[in-house]
Amino acid sequence: MRKKRKFVLFLTGSIFSFILFSLLIIFLSPSGKVNIANFSLSNTILFFLLLFVSFFLLGTYLFTNHLRGVLIGSYITIVLLLRYFGFTNIFYPILLLALIVLLDRLIAKGKA
């Protein structure tokens, strides 16, 4: 019998990305821009990118499945993007959660 191994690299990456995420929230203003090698990136885009990476790595570690990590990261990022753009109705996250669960079930059924 083969043991399921936990991906320690994903845990360390998740901790590191959550630290970067919290430093971004504390030290940078939302309206500012970050310049990296002649490339300007908005702090809002960097916020959502780090949010996705953090929850992707954490979800991958917890479920030992890359696809579920992508689904968890996508769900949390899309819900916060909807809130950012003013879609605050409670049915949007519920509908998105139903879609994410359906996608997970369809993909799990296809692998079996």
Secondary structure by P-SEA (a helix, b strand, c coil): cccccccaaaaaaaaaaaaaaaaaaccccccbbbbcccbbbbaaaaaaaaaaaaaaaaaaaacccaaaaaaaaaaaaaaaaaaaaccccaaaaaaaaaaaaaaaaaaaaaac
